Amino acid sequence: MINHLSSYFSAEKQESVIFMAVGLLAIGISIWLWMNGHRLKSMAYPLVAIALMQMVVGGSVYLRTDTQLSTLSVQLKANPAALKAEETTRMQTVMKNFSIYKAVEMVLLIVGVGMIAFLQRQDMAAGIGVGLVLQAAFTLTLDIFAEARGADYLSAIGSIPT
């Protein structure tokens, strides 16, 4: 189980770095769009809004992961039954939240595609649509991978003998 624990939290930490890096990249692109007066500079609105969320979430996951892994590793040795009960409850909540995140991301993706398809002649709407598509597709992709990791980890937790 210790391998599942280490693997899961290592991947979470790696993904958090990706979230933060993409957030910084999105902000950089947004600054460039505005400074150059690009016709789709309005894509900066969703790029920056979602980038700020990515950076906060990525940063908080990154900063808490080592402590969380250390605490759970000690608990696994000292009281595996308690770890199993607590982590099962926590991960069930995490897994339920993925359904919400994915639904929101899919709605943003659909709205973005709709804005591009139906309002492409309006620079502001098209730009916002492009920004939504880029950020929603990226975030949805990472959340799909995170959800699969979470399901594997939850399964491993369930196999802890008590």
LINKA-V152506 format. One line per field, one symbol per residue. phi: phi as a letter, one per 30 degrees, with the letter a starting at -180 (. if undefined). psi: psi as a letter, one per 40 degrees, with the letter a starting at -180 (. if undefined). burial: + if it has 16 or more other C-alpha atoms within 10 Angstrom, else -. Layout:
phi=???
psi=???
burial=???
This chain:
phi=.dddddddddddddddddedddeddddddddeeddciedcddddedededdddddddedddedcddddddddddddddadddeedddddddddeddddddeddddddddddddddddcbddcedddddddddddddddddeddddddddddddddddddddb
psi=dddddddddddddddddddddddddddddddddddefidfeeeddddddddddddddddddddeddddddddddddddgddddddddddddddddddddddddddddddddddddddefdehddddddddddddddddddddddddddddddddddddehh.
burial=---+++-+++-++-++++++++++-++-++--+------+++++++++++++-+++-++-++--+---+--++--+---++-++--++--+---+--+--++--++-+++++++++---+--+++++++++++++++-++--+--++-+++-++-++-----
